[in-house]
């Protein structure tokens, strides 16, 4: 666990694809000084497969979303309004970057606030998994997971960068406990590793890096042929991240 109690790691593999169309980013929004809580943002995008600009869409989304979240953060807006607005701004950035080309990406983000009363809040459009795992006895349970926006296995019903204005789903605030685990995973991981496997790995691994590497290895071994791009980001919450801080 890191000194501030927020252990984060990302693991990624090209799979059998010619190009990596997943992109991820973990950002510090505020450092938690002068009595303010520390705030983080985890972001993962998955470019739409088979489209020439999927990589551009995903990379643009993860680079632009954190800045829009910061710009939208004002006392007069609710957290849902801020995240919906930031996703809308990112959606327009991706459309501009594509310049009329056919493409887009699934995008999920997890806003995390530390300190006393720490919370997590997921926002997503598409099928990048967001999940909160909570310790229960000697193991873990799924306390929350996002519902994918797609028709069947491969067709997204919402995405970033499409010609329509697709709004994300934003969760209510999820109260955080020490030892909670946050997971973002592209469908190359989420569709290949079942819930039981994810919970077993969370129990058996003590670090974010160990869990991320284990989930990626499980995904790659589960699909020996036709493996998709696979990316997973994991954050483990320690008591230090949730402690009250005074300036």
BANU-169802 format. One line per 10 residues: number of its first residue (from 1); their letters; for each residue y, z, x of N, C-alpha, C, O. Coordinates in nm, 2 decimals, m for minus. Atoms other than C-alpha are relative to their C-alpha. Layout:
// BANU-169802
NUM	a	Y,Z,X,Y,Z,X,Y,Z,X,Y,Z,X | ...
END
This chain:
// BANU-169802
1	xxxxxxxxxx	m0.12,0.00,0.08,0.00,0.00,0.00,0.12,0.00,0.09,0.13,0.07,0.19 | m0.12,0.01,m0.08,0.35,m0.08,0.13,0.08,0.13,m0.01,0.04,0.22,m0.09 | m0.08,m0.12,0.00,0.60,0.19,0.21,0.07,0.03,m0.13,0.08,0.15,m0.17 | m0.06,m0.02,0.13,0.78,0.14,m0.12,m0.09,0.00,m0.12,m0.05,0.00,m0.23 | 0.10,m0.01,0.10,0.46,0.13,m0.31,m0.02,m0.13,m0.08,m0.07,m0.13,m0.20 | 0.02,0.13,0.07,0.47,m0.24,m0.41,m0.07,m0.10,0.10,m0.01,m0.15,0.19 | 0.08,0.08,m0.09,0.19,m0.44,m0.24,m0.03,m0.13,m0.07,m0.09,m0.14,m0.17 | 0.01,0.13,0.06,0.20,m0.81,m0.31,m0.06,m0.10,0.09,m0.03,m0.10,0.21 | 0.06,0.11,m0.09,0.00,m1.11,m0.18,m0.03,m0.12,m0.09,m0.05,m0.11,m0.21 | 0.03,0.13,0.07,m0.07,m1.47,m0.27,m0.11,m0.07,0.08,m0.11,m0.08,0.20
11	xxxxxxxxxx	0.10,0.08,m0.06,m0.38,m1.68,m0.20,m0.01,m0.14,m0.07,0.01,m0.15,m0.19 | m0.01,0.14,0.06,m0.40,m2.06,m0.25,m0.10,m0.09,0.07,m0.13,m0.08,0.19 | 0.09,0.10,m0.05,m0.64,m2.35,m0.20,0.02,m0.13,m0.07,0.05,m0.14,m0.19 | m0.03,0.14,0.05,m0.60,m2.73,m0.24,m0.11,m0.04,m0.10,m0.09,m0.12,m0.19 | 0.12,0.05,0.08,m0.95,m2.76,m0.40,m0.04,m0.14,0.04,m0.04,m0.17,0.16 | 0.04,0.14,m0.03,m1.07,m3.12,m0.42,0.11,m0.09,m0.04,0.09,m0.22,m0.04 | m0.11,0.08,0.03,m0.73,m3.25,m0.51,0.07,m0.06,0.12,0.06,m0.01,0.23 | m0.07,0.07,m0.11,m0.52,m3.49,m0.30,0.13,0.07,0.03,0.18,0.05,0.14 | m0.13,m0.06,m0.02,m0.21,m3.28,m0.34,0.01,0.14,m0.07,m0.05,0.16,m0.17 | m0.02,m0.13,0.06,m0.12,m2.92,m0.40,0.12,0.00,m0.09,0.23,m0.02,m0.06
21	xxxxxxxxxx	m0.10,0.00,0.10,0.07,m2.89,m0.72,0.03,0.14,m0.06,0.09,0.15,m0.16 | m0.03,m0.14,0.03,0.07,m2.51,m0.75,0.11,0.05,0.09,0.12,0.00,0.21 | m0.10,m0.07,m0.08,0.37,m2.31,m0.62,0.03,0.14,m0.05,0.03,0.16,m0.17 | m0.03,m0.14,0.04,0.44,m1.94,m0.61,0.11,0.06,0.09,0.14,0.01,0.20 | m0.10,m0.06,m0.08,0.71,m1.71,m0.50,0.02,0.15,m0.05,0.01,0.17,m0.17 | m0.02,m0.14,0.03,0.76,m1.33,m0.49,0.14,0.04,0.05,0.17,0.02,0.17 | m0.14,m0.02,m0.04,1.13,m1.22,m0.49,0.04,0.15,m0.02,m0.01,0.21,m0.12 | m0.06,m0.13,0.03,1.32,m0.89,m0.46,0.14,m0.03,m0.06,0.22,m0.10,0.00 | m0.12,0.02,0.07,1.60,m0.90,m0.71,0.11,0.10,0.03,0.22,0.07,0.06 | m0.09,m0.11,m0.05,1.76,m0.56,m0.63,m0.09,0.10,0.08,m0.21,0.11,0.06
31	xxxxxxxxxx	0.07,m0.08,m0.10,1.66,m0.32,m0.35,m0.02,0.14,m0.04,m0.09,0.22,0.03 | 0.02,m0.13,0.04,1.68,0.00,m0.54,0.08,0.10,0.07,0.04,0.21,0.10 | m0.09,m0.08,m0.07,1.98,0.15,m0.36,0.10,0.07,m0.10,0.11,0.03,m0.21 | m0.10,m0.07,0.08,2.24,0.40,m0.49,m0.05,0.04,m0.14,0.03,0.04,m0.23 | 0.06,m0.05,0.13,2.01,0.54,m0.76,m0.05,m0.11,m0.09,m0.10,m0.08,m0.20 | 0.04,0.11,0.09,1.94,0.19,m0.91,m0.15,m0.02,0.03,m0.20,m0.01,0.14 | 0.14,0.03,m0.03,1.57,0.10,m0.96,m0.02,m0.13,0.07,0.07,m0.22,0.06 | 0.03,0.13,m0.07,1.41,m0.17,m0.75,m0.05,m0.09,m0.10,m0.13,m0.06,m0.20 | 0.05,0.10,0.09,1.35,m0.49,m0.93,m0.06,m0.12,0.07,0.00,m0.16,0.17 | 0.07,0.11,m0.07,1.11,m0.77,m0.84,m0.03,m0.11,m0.11,m0.02,m0.09,m0.23
41	xxxxxxxxxx	0.04,0.11,0.09,1.02,m1.11,m0.98,m0.12,m0.08,0.07,m0.11,m0.12,0.18 | 0.11,0.08,m0.05,0.68,m1.28,m0.94,0.00,m0.13,m0.08,0.01,m0.12,m0.20 | m0.01,0.13,0.07,0.67,m1.65,m1.02,m0.11,m0.09,0.05,m0.14,m0.10,0.17 | 0.11,0.09,m0.04,0.38,m1.90,m1.03,0.01,m0.12,m0.10,0.02,m0.11,m0.22 | m0.01,0.13,0.07,0.40,m2.27,m1.14,m0.12,m0.08,0.03,m0.17,m0.08,0.15 | 0.11,0.09,m0.01,0.12,m2.52,m1.19,0.04,m0.14,m0.05,0.06,m0.16,m0.17 | m0.04,0.13,0.04,0.22,m2.89,m1.19,m0.10,m0.07,m0.09,m0.22,m0.04,m0.07 | 0.09,0.06,0.09,0.08,m3.10,m1.47,m0.09,m0.10,0.07,m0.04,m0.20,0.14 | 0.09,0.08,m0.07,m0.23,m3.26,m1.33,0.00,m0.15,m0.04,0.02,m0.18,m0.16 | 0.00,0.14,0.03,m0.25,m3.64,m1.30,0.14,m0.06,m0.01,0.14,m0.19,m0.03
51	xxxxxxxxxx	m0.14,0.05,0.01,0.13,m3.68,m1.31,0.06,0.00,0.14,0.05,0.10,0.21 | m0.05,0.02,m0.14,0.31,m3.81,m1.00,0.09,0.11,0.05,0.10,0.14,0.17 | m0.10,m0.09,m0.04,0.58,m3.55,m1.01,m0.04,0.15,m0.03,0.05,0.23,m0.04 | 0.04,m0.13,0.03,0.38,m3.24,m1.08,0.04,0.10,0.11,0.08,0.21,0.08 | m0.04,m0.08,m0.12,0.44,m3.10,m0.73,0.15,0.03,0.00,0.19,0.14,0.02 | m0.14,m0.01,0.01,0.81,m3.16,m0.76,0.04,0.10,m0.11,0.13,0.18,m0.09 | m0.03,m0.09,0.12,0.82,m2.99,m1.10,m0.03,0.15,0.04,0.06,0.23,0.01 | 0.04,m0.14,m0.03,0.64,m2.68,m0.98,0.09,0.06,0.11,0.13,0.18,0.10 | m0.09,m0.05,m0.11,0.84,m2.64,m0.65,0.14,0.02,m0.05,0.20,0.12,m0.01 | m0.14,m0.03,0.06,1.17,m2.68,m0.84,0.00,0.12,m0.08,0.10,0.20,m0.07
61	xxxxxxxxxx	0.00,m0.11,0.09,1.07,m2.43,m1.10,0.00,0.14,0.08,0.08,0.23,0.04 | 0.00,m0.13,m0.06,0.98,m2.15,m0.86,0.12,0.03,0.09,0.15,0.14,0.12 | m0.12,m0.02,m0.08,1.28,m2.21,m0.64,0.12,0.04,m0.09,0.21,0.11,m0.05 | m0.12,m0.02,0.08,1.53,m2.21,m0.93,0.00,0.12,m0.10,0.10,0.18,m0.12 | 0.01,m0.11,0.11,1.40,m1.95,m1.18,0.06,0.13,0.05,0.14,0.19,m0.03 | m0.06,m0.14,m0.04,1.49,m1.63,m0.97,0.15,0.00,m0.01,0.21,0.10,m0.05 | m0.14,0.01,0.01,1.85,m1.74,m0.94,0.05,0.01,m0.14,0.16,0.07,m0.17 | m0.04,0.00,0.14,1.88,m1.80,m1.31,m0.03,0.13,m0.06,0.05,0.18,m0.15 | 0.03,m0.14,0.06,1.72,m1.46,m1.39,0.12,0.09,0.04,0.17,0.16,m0.04 | m0.11,m0.09,m0.05,1.99,m1.29,m1.17,0.13,m0.04,m0.08,0.20,0.05,m0.12
71	xxxxxxxxxx	m0.12,0.04,0.07,2.27,m1.50,m1.33,0.01,0.04,m0.15,0.11,0.06,m0.20 | 0.01,m0.03,0.14,2.15,m1.42,m1.68,0.00,0.15,m0.03,0.01,0.19,m0.14 | 0.01,m0.15,0.02,2.13,m1.04,m1.62,0.13,0.06,m0.02,0.20,0.10,0.08 | m0.12,m0.07,0.04,2.42,m0.89,m1.80,m0.02,0.10,m0.11,m0.12,0.08,m0.19 | 0.03,m0.11,0.10,2.45,m0.58,m2.02,0.00,m0.05,m0.14,m0.06,0.01,m0.23 | m0.01,0.05,0.14,2.53,m0.79,m2.33,m0.12,m0.07,m0.05,m0.12,m0.11,m0.16 | 0.12,0.08,0.04,2.19,m0.96,m2.33,m0.12,0.09,0.00,m0.13,0.18,0.09 | 0.13,m0.07,m0.01,1.85,m0.82,m2.41,m0.09,m0.07,0.11,m0.06,m0.18,0.15 | 0.09,0.05,m0.10,1.57,m0.87,m2.16,m0.07,m0.13,m0.05,m0.08,m0.23,0.03 | 0.06,0.12,0.06,1.41,m1.13,m2.39,0.10,m0.12,0.01,0.07,m0.23,0.05
81	xxxxxxxxxx	m0.10,0.10,m0.01,1.74,m1.32,m2.41,0.02,m0.05,0.14,0.04,m0.17,0.17 | m0.02,0.03,m0.14,1.78,m1.31,m2.03,m0.11,m0.09,0.05,m0.08,m0.19,0.12 | 0.12,0.07,m0.05,1.43,m1.44,m1.96,m0.01,m0.14,m0.07,m0.04,m0.24,0.00 | 0.00,0.13,0.07,1.44,m1.71,m2.23,0.11,m0.09,0.05,0.09,m0.21,0.07 | m0.11,0.08,m0.06,1.78,m1.82,m2.10,m0.03,m0.06,0.14,0.00,m0.17,0.17 | 0.03,0.04,m0.14,1.66,m1.83,m1.74,m0.11,m0.11,0.00,m0.10,m0.21,0.08 | 0.10,0.11,0.01,1.35,m2.04,m1.84,0.07,m0.13,m0.05,0.03,m0.24,0.00 | m0.07,0.12,0.05,1.58,m2.28,m2.03,0.08,m0.07,0.11,0.08,m0.19,0.12 | m0.07,0.05,m0.11,1.80,m2.32,m1.73,m0.09,m0.07,0.10,m0.06,m0.18,0.15 | 0.10,0.06,m0.09,1.50,m2.39,m1.51,m0.06,m0.12,m0.06,m0.08,m0.22,0.01
91	xxxxxxxxxx	0.05,0.12,0.07,1.36,m2.63,m1.77,0.10,m0.12,0.03,0.05,m0.23,0.06 | m0.09,0.10,m0.02,1.68,m2.83,m1.74,0.01,m0.05,0.15,0.03,m0.17,0.18 | 0.01,0.04,m0.14,1.67,m2.82,m1.36,m0.11,m0.09,0.04,m0.10,m0.18,0.11 | 0.12,0.08,m0.03,1.32,m2.96,m1.35,0.02,m0.14,m0.06,m0.02,m0.23,0.00 | m0.02,0.14,0.06,1.41,m3.24,m1.59,0.10,m0.08,0.08,0.08,m0.20,0.10 | m0.10,0.07,m0.08,1.71,m3.33,m1.37,m0.07,m0.04,0.13,m0.05,m0.15,0.18 | 0.07,0.03,m0.12,1.48,m3.32,m1.06,m0.09,m0.12,m0.02,m0.11,m0.20,0.07 | 0.09,0.11,0.02,1.23,m3.55,m1.22,0.07,m0.13,m0.03,0.01,m0.24,m0.01 | m0.08,0.12,0.02,1.51,m3.80,m1.31,m0.07,m0.10,m0.08,m0.07,m0.22,m0.05 | 0.06,0.09,0.09,1.32,m3.95,m1.60,m0.14,m0.03,0.03,m0.21,m0.09,m0.06
101	xxxxxxxxxx	0.14,0.02,m0.03,0.98,m3.95,m1.43,m0.09,0.09,m0.09,m0.04,0.19,m0.14 | 0.09,m0.07,0.08,0.68,m3.83,m1.62,m0.06,0.12,0.08,m0.13,0.10,0.18 | 0.05,m0.12,m0.07,0.59,m3.47,m1.52,0.05,0.12,m0.06,0.12,0.12,m0.16 | m0.03,m0.14,0.05,0.63,m3.10,m1.58,m0.09,0.10,0.07,m0.17,0.06,0.15 | 0.08,m0.11,m0.06,0.47,m2.77,m1.50,m0.02,0.11,m0.10,0.07,0.14,m0.18 | 0.02,m0.13,0.06,0.32,m2.46,m1.65,0.08,0.10,0.09,0.07,0.09,0.21 | m0.08,m0.10,m0.07,0.54,m2.16,m1.55,m0.02,0.14,m0.06,0.00,0.16,m0.18 | 0.00,m0.14,0.04,0.48,m1.79,m1.56,0.07,0.09,0.10,0.07,0.06,0.22 | m0.08,m0.10,m0.08,0.69,m1.50,m1.43,m0.03,0.14,m0.05,m0.05,0.16,m0.17 | 0.01,m0.14,0.03,0.66,m1.13,m1.42,0.12,0.08,0.06,0.13,0.09,0.18
111	xxxxxxxxxx	m0.11,m0.08,m0.04,0.98,m0.92,m1.41,m0.05,0.14,0.01,m0.12,0.19,m0.08 | 0.05,m0.13,m0.02,0.90,m0.58,m1.26,0.12,0.09,0.04,0.19,0.06,0.13 | m0.10,m0.10,m0.03,1.13,m0.27,m1.26,m0.07,0.12,0.04,m0.15,0.18,m0.03 | 0.06,m0.12,m0.05,1.05,0.03,m1.05,0.07,0.12,m0.05,0.15,0.12,m0.15 | m0.07,m0.13,0.03,1.17,0.39,m1.06,m0.07,0.07,m0.12,m0.17,0.02,m0.17 | 0.05,m0.07,0.11,1.10,0.64,m1.33,0.01,m0.09,m0.13,0.12,m0.15,m0.15 | m0.01,0.08,0.12,1.01,0.46,m1.65,m0.02,m0.15,0.04,0.03,m0.24,m0.03 | 0.02,0.14,m0.05,0.90,0.14,m1.45,m0.07,m0.08,m0.11,m0.16,m0.03,m0.18 | 0.06,0.09,0.10,0.81,m0.16,m1.66,m0.03,m0.14,0.06,0.02,m0.17,0.17 | 0.02,0.14,m0.03,0.67,m0.51,m1.63,0.02,m0.08,m0.13,0.00,m0.03,m0.24
121	xxxxxxxxxx	m0.03,0.09,0.12,0.77,m0.80,m1.86,m0.04,m0.14,0.04,0.01,m0.20,0.14 | 0.05,0.14,m0.03,0.58,m1.14,m1.86,0.08,m0.10,m0.09,0.10,m0.07,m0.21 | m0.05,0.12,0.07,0.74,m1.47,m1.96,m0.08,m0.12,0.04,m0.11,m0.13,0.16 | 0.08,0.11,m0.04,0.54,m1.79,m1.97,0.01,m0.12,m0.10,0.03,m0.10,m0.22 | 0.01,0.12,0.08,0.53,m2.15,m2.09,m0.11,m0.08,0.07,m0.10,m0.13,0.18 | 0.12,0.07,m0.06,0.19,m2.32,m2.03,m0.12,0.09,0.01,m0.14,0.18,m0.07 | 0.13,m0.07,m0.01,m0.14,m2.19,m1.91,m0.02,0.08,0.14,m0.13,0.10,0.17 | 0.02,m0.09,m0.11,m0.07,m1.99,m1.59,m0.02,0.14,m0.05,0.07,0.19,m0.12 | 0.03,m0.13,0.05,m0.23,m1.66,m1.65,0.09,0.11,0.05,0.12,0.11,0.17 | m0.07,m0.13,m0.04,m0.03,m1.33,m1.65,m0.08,0.11,m0.06,m0.12,0.11,m0.17
131	xxxxxxxxxx	0.08,m0.11,0.05,m0.23,m1.01,m1.67,0.04,0.13,0.07,0.09,0.14,0.18 | m0.02,m0.14,m0.05,m0.18,m0.63,m1.63,m0.14,0.07,m0.01,m0.19,0.08,m0.12 | 0.13,m0.08,m0.01,m0.49,m0.44,m1.52,0.03,0.14,0.02,0.11,0.18,0.11 | m0.02,m0.14,0.00,m0.50,m0.07,m1.57,m0.12,0.08,0.04,m0.23,0.06,m0.01 | 0.11,m0.08,m0.04,m0.72,0.19,m1.40,m0.05,0.08,m0.12,0.03,0.14,m0.19 | 0.07,m0.08,0.10,m0.97,0.35,m1.63,m0.12,0.06,0.05,m0.22,m0.01,0.08 | 0.11,m0.07,m0.07,m1.20,0.61,m1.48,m0.01,m0.06,0.14,0.08,m0.05,0.21 | 0.02,0.05,m0.14,m1.35,0.45,m1.17,0.03,m0.15,0.00,0.02,m0.21,0.11 | m0.02,0.15,0.00,m1.27,0.09,m1.28,0.13,m0.03,m0.06,0.23,0.04,m0.05 | m0.12,0.05,0.05,m1.01,m0.12,m1.45,m0.03,m0.06,m0.14,m0.14,m0.10,m0.17
141	xxxxxxxxxx	0.01,0.07,0.13,m0.95,m0.26,m1.80,0.12,m0.10,0.00,0.22,m0.08,0.07 | m0.11,0.09,0.02,m0.72,m0.55,m1.91,0.09,0.06,m0.11,0.05,0.07,m0.22 | m0.09,m0.06,0.10,m0.42,m0.38,m2.07,0.09,m0.11,m0.07,0.14,m0.09,m0.18 | m0.08,0.11,0.06,m0.24,m0.71,m2.13,m0.04,m0.13,0.07,m0.06,m0.13,0.19 | 0.02,0.13,m0.06,m0.30,m1.08,m2.07,0.07,m0.11,m0.09,0.08,m0.09,m0.22 | m0.07,0.10,0.08,m0.10,m1.39,m2.18,m0.10,m0.09,m0.07,m0.21,m0.10,m0.03 | 0.08,0.10,0.08,m0.23,m1.65,m2.43,0.05,m0.14,0.05,0.17,m0.17,0.04 | m0.04,0.13,m0.05,m0.23,m2.00,m2.28,0.06,m0.09,m0.11,0.01,m0.09,m0.23 | m0.06,0.10,0.09,m0.02,m2.27,m2.45,m0.07,m0.14,0.03,m0.02,m0.21,0.12 | 0.07,0.12,m0.03,m0.26,m2.56,m2.46,m0.09,m0.04,m0.12,m0.14,0.04,m0.19
151	xxxxxxxxxx	0.10,0.06,0.09,m0.47,m2.79,m2.68,m0.13,m0.02,0.07,m0.13,m0.11,0.16 | 0.12,0.02,m0.07,m0.83,m2.76,m2.57,0.01,0.04,0.14,0.08,0.14,0.17 | 0.01,m0.05,m0.14,m0.90,m2.74,m2.20,0.11,m0.05,0.09,0.15,0.02,0.19 | m0.09,0.06,m0.10,m0.64,m2.96,m2.03,0.14,m0.04,m0.05,0.22,m0.06,0.04 | m0.12,0.05,0.05,m0.35,m3.05,m2.26,0.10,0.11,m0.03,0.06,0.19,m0.12 | m0.10,m0.11,0.02,m0.04,m2.82,m2.25,0.07,m0.02,m0.13,0.11,m0.14,m0.16 | m0.09,0.01,0.12,0.14,m2.75,m2.58,0.14,0.04,0.03,0.23,0.01,m0.05 | m0.14,m0.04,m0.05,0.44,m2.60,m2.39,0.00,m0.02,0.15,m0.10,0.01,0.22 | m0.01,0.01,m0.14,0.56,m2.68,m2.04,0.15,0.00,0.04,0.24,m0.02,m0.05 | m0.14,0.01,m0.05,0.87,m2.68,m1.82,0.02,m0.14,0.05,m0.06,m0.20,0.13
161	xxxxxxxxxx	m0.03,0.13,m0.05,1.03,m3.02,m1.76,m0.03,m0.11,m0.10,m0.01,m0.23,m0.07 | 0.04,0.10,0.10,0.90,m3.20,m2.07,0.13,m0.05,m0.07,0.24,0.00,m0.05 | m0.11,0.06,0.07,1.13,m3.41,m2.29,0.04,0.08,m0.12,0.15,0.06,m0.17 | m0.04,m0.09,0.11,1.13,m3.14,m2.56,0.04,0.13,0.06,0.00,0.17,0.18 | m0.04,m0.13,m0.05,1.29,m2.80,m2.52,m0.10,0.11,m0.04,m0.10,0.16,m0.16 | 0.10,m0.10,0.03,1.00,m2.56,m2.50,0.04,0.14,0.04,0.08,0.16,0.16 | m0.04,m0.14,m0.03,1.07,m2.19,m2.52,m0.12,0.08,0.05,m0.23,0.06,0.00 | 0.11,m0.09,m0.05,0.86,m1.93,m2.33,m0.03,0.11,m0.10,0.05,0.14,m0.18 | 0.03,m0.13,0.06,0.68,m1.64,m2.48,0.04,0.11,0.10,0.01,0.10,0.22 | m0.05,m0.12,m0.08,0.83,m1.31,m2.35,m0.06,0.12,m0.06,m0.05,0.15,m0.18
171	xxxxxxxxxx	0.06,m0.12,0.05,0.64,m0.98,m2.38,0.10,0.10,m0.03,0.21,0.10,0.02 | m0.08,m0.13,0.01,0.78,m0.65,m2.49,m0.02,0.07,0.14,m0.11,0.03,0.22 | 0.01,m0.08,m0.13,0.83,m0.41,m2.19,m0.14,0.07,0.00,m0.17,0.14,m0.10 | 0.13,m0.07,m0.02,0.49,m0.29,m2.06,0.02,0.11,0.10,0.06,0.09,0.21 | m0.02,m0.11,m0.09,0.51,0.06,m1.92,m0.10,0.00,0.12,m0.21,m0.03,0.09 | 0.08,0.00,m0.12,0.38,0.08,m1.56,m0.05,0.14,0.04,0.02,0.24,0.02 | 0.05,m0.12,m0.05,0.15,0.34,m1.42,m0.04,m0.02,0.15,m0.06,m0.14,0.19 | 0.05,0.02,m0.14,0.06,0.40,m1.05,m0.15,m0.05,m0.01,m0.22,m0.01,m0.09 | 0.13,0.07,m0.02,m0.25,0.19,m0.95,m0.01,m0.12,m0.10,m0.12,m0.18,m0.10 | 0.00,0.12,0.08,m0.16,m0.08,m1.21,m0.01,m0.12,0.09,0.04,m0.12,0.21
181	xxxxxxxxxx	0.01,0.12,m0.08,m0.24,m0.43,m1.09,0.06,m0.12,m0.09,0.02,m0.13,m0.20 | m0.06,0.11,0.07,m0.03,m0.74,m1.19,m0.07,m0.13,0.06,m0.08,m0.14,0.18 | 0.06,0.12,m0.04,m0.20,m1.08,m1.17,0.07,m0.12,m0.06,0.09,m0.13,m0.18 | m0.04,0.14,0.05,m0.06,m1.44,m1.20,m0.10,m0.09,0.06,m0.13,m0.08,0.18 | 0.11,0.10,m0.06,m0.32,m1.72,m1.16,0.01,m0.13,m0.07,0.02,m0.14,m0.19 | 0.01,0.13,0.06,m0.32,m2.09,m1.21,m0.13,m0.02,m0.06,m0.22,0.06,m0.04 | 0.12,0.01,0.07,m0.59,m2.23,m1.43,m0.12,m0.03,0.09,m0.23,m0.01,0.05 | 0.11,0.02,m0.09,m0.79,m2.33,m1.12,m0.07,0.13,0.04,m0.19,0.13,0.08 | 0.06,m0.13,m0.02,m0.85,m1.95,m1.08,m0.04,0.06,m0.14,m0.15,0.11,m0.16 | 0.02,m0.07,0.13,m0.81,m1.82,m1.44,m0.12,m0.06,m0.08,m0.19,0.02,m0.15
191	xxxxxxxxxx	0.11,0.06,0.08,m1.06,m2.07,m1.59,m0.14,0.01,0.07,m0.24,m0.01,0.01 | 0.12,m0.01,m0.08,m1.32,m2.01,m1.31,m0.05,0.14,0.02,m0.17,0.15,0.04 | 0.04,m0.14,m0.02,m1.33,m1.63,m1.28,0.02,0.07,m0.13,0.13,0.08,m0.19 | 0.00,m0.06,0.13,m1.42,m1.45,m1.60,0.07,0.14,0.02,0.09,0.20,0.13 | m0.07,m0.13,0.00,m1.26,m1.12,m1.70,m0.08,0.11,0.07,m0.02,0.19,0.14 | 0.09,m0.10,m0.06,m1.56,m0.91,m1.59,0.01,m0.01,0.15,0.02,0.09,0.22 | m0.01,0.01,m0.15,m1.54,m1.06,m1.24,0.14,0.04,0.05,0.14,0.10,0.16 | m0.13,m0.04,m0.04,m1.17,m1.00,m1.22,0.01,0.15,0.01,0.07,0.21,0.10 | 0.00,m0.15,0.01,m1.21,m0.63,m1.32,m0.09,0.06,0.11,m0.05,0.16,0.17 | 0.09,m0.05,m0.11,m1.50,m0.59,m1.07,0.07,m0.01,0.13,0.07,0.09,0.21
201	xxxxxxxxxx	m0.07,0.01,m0.12,m1.29,m0.72,m0.79,0.12,0.10,0.02,0.15,0.15,0.12 | m0.11,m0.10,m0.01,m0.99,m0.50,m0.88,m0.06,0.14,0.03,0.01,0.21,0.10 | 0.06,m0.13,m0.03,m1.22,m0.20,m0.86,m0.05,0.01,0.14,m0.04,0.11,0.21 | 0.06,0.00,m0.13,m1.38,m0.30,m0.53,0.09,m0.03,0.11,0.06,0.00,0.23 | m0.10,0.03,m0.11,m1.07,m0.41,m0.34,0.12,0.10,m0.01,0.17,0.12,m0.12 | m0.10,m0.10,0.00,m0.80,m0.17,m0.24,0.14,m0.05,0.04,0.23,0.02,0.04 | m0.13,0.06,m0.03,m0.52,m0.41,m0.15,0.03,m0.12,m0.08,m0.07,m0.18,m0.13 | m0.04,0.13,0.07,m0.33,m0.70,m0.31,m0.06,m0.12,0.07,m0.11,m0.21,0.00 | 0.06,0.11,m0.08,m0.45,m0.93,m0.03,m0.15,m0.01,m0.03,m0.20,m0.12,m0.04 | 0.14,0.00,0.02,m0.81,m0.83,m0.08,m0.04,m0.05,m0.14,m0.13,m0.13,m0.15
211	xxxxxxxxxx	0.03,0.05,0.13,m0.80,m0.89,m0.45,0.04,m0.15,m0.02,m0.04,m0.22,m0.08 | m0.04,0.14,0.01,m0.61,m1.22,m0.42,m0.10,m0.09,0.07,m0.14,m0.19,0.01 | 0.10,0.08,m0.07,m0.86,m1.35,m0.16,m0.13,0.00,m0.07,m0.20,m0.10,m0.08 | 0.12,m0.01,0.08,m1.15,m1.23,m0.37,0.00,m0.09,m0.12,m0.10,m0.15,m0.15 | m0.01,0.08,0.11,m1.03,m1.40,m0.68,m0.01,m0.15,0.03,m0.07,m0.23,m0.03 | 0.00,0.14,m0.05,m0.97,m1.72,m0.49,m0.14,m0.05,0.04,m0.19,m0.15,0.00 | 0.13,0.03,m0.05,m1.31,m1.71,m0.33,m0.10,m0.02,m0.12,m0.18,m0.11,m0.12 | 0.08,0.01,0.12,m1.47,m1.65,m0.67,0.02,m0.13,m0.08,m0.07,m0.19,m0.13 | m0.03,0.12,0.07,m1.29,m1.94,m0.82,m0.06,m0.13,0.07,m0.11,m0.22,0.00 | 0.05,0.11,m0.07,m1.39,m2.18,m0.55,m0.15,m0.01,0.00,m0.21,m0.12,m0.01
221	xxxxxxxxxx	0.15,0.00,0.01,m1.76,m2.08,m0.56,m0.05,m0.03,m0.13,m0.16,m0.09,m0.15 | 0.04,0.03,0.13,m1.77,m2.11,m0.93,0.00,m0.15,m0.04,m0.07,m0.19,m0.13 | m0.01,0.14,0.03,m1.67,m2.47,m0.93,m0.02,m0.08,0.13,0.08,m0.12,0.20 | 0.03,0.06,m0.13,m1.84,m2.64,m0.64,0.04,m0.15,0.01,0.06,m0.20,0.11 | m0.04,0.14,0.01,m1.75,m2.99,m0.76,0.12,m0.01,m0.09,0.13,0.06,m0.19 | m0.12,0.02,0.09,m1.42,m3.11,m0.90,0.09,0.12,0.00,0.15,0.15,m0.11 | m0.08,m0.12,0.00,m1.23,m2.80,m0.79,0.15,m0.03,m0.01,0.20,m0.12,0.06 | m0.14,0.02,0.02,m0.87,m2.78,m0.91,0.08,0.07,0.11,0.02,0.16,0.18 | m0.09,m0.09,m0.07,m0.57,m2.65,m0.72,m0.02,0.14,m0.05,m0.03,0.16,m0.17 | 0.03,m0.13,0.04,m0.62,m2.28,m0.72,0.10,0.10,0.07,0.11,0.09,0.20
231	xxxxxxxxxx	m0.09,m0.10,m0.05,m0.35,m2.01,m0.67,0.00,0.13,m0.08,0.00,0.12,m0.20 | 0.00,m0.13,0.06,m0.34,m1.64,m0.74,0.10,0.09,0.07,0.10,0.09,0.20 | m0.09,m0.10,m0.05,m0.07,m1.38,m0.69,m0.03,0.14,m0.06,m0.05,0.15,m0.18 | 0.03,m0.13,0.05,m0.14,m1.01,m0.71,0.10,0.10,0.05,0.15,0.09,0.17 | m0.08,m0.11,m0.04,0.08,m0.70,m0.70,m0.07,0.13,m0.04,m0.11,0.14,m0.16 | 0.05,m0.13,0.03,m0.05,m0.35,m0.68,0.11,0.10,0.00,0.19,0.11,0.09 | m0.11,m0.10,0.01,0.18,m0.07,m0.80,m0.04,0.13,0.05,m0.14,0.19,0.00 | 0.02,m0.14,m0.06,0.20,0.25,m0.60,0.09,0.10,m0.06,0.20,0.06,m0.12 | m0.09,m0.10,0.06,0.35,0.58,m0.70,0.14,0.00,0.06,0.24,0.04,0.00 | m0.13,0.00,m0.06,0.63,0.53,m0.45,0.10,m0.10,m0.07,0.22,m0.08,m0.07
241	xxxxxxx	m0.08,0.10,0.06,0.75,0.22,m0.64,0.06,0.06,m0.14,0.16,0.02,m0.18 | m0.03,m0.06,0.13,0.77,0.43,m0.96,0.08,0.13,0.01,0.12,0.19,m0.09 | m0.07,m0.13,m0.02,0.94,0.74,m0.81,0.15,m0.02,m0.03,0.20,m0.13,0.00 | m0.15,0.00,0.02,1.30,0.83,m0.90,0.06,0.00,0.13,0.02,0.06,0.23 | m0.08,0.01,m0.13,1.55,0.74,m0.63,0.14,0.04,m0.03,0.20,m0.01,m0.13 | m0.14,m0.04,0.01,1.89,0.89,m0.59,0.08,m0.04,0.12,0.04,m0.03,0.23 | m0.08,0.05,m0.10,2.17,0.74,m0.40,0.08,0.11,0.08,0.15,0.09,0.17
END
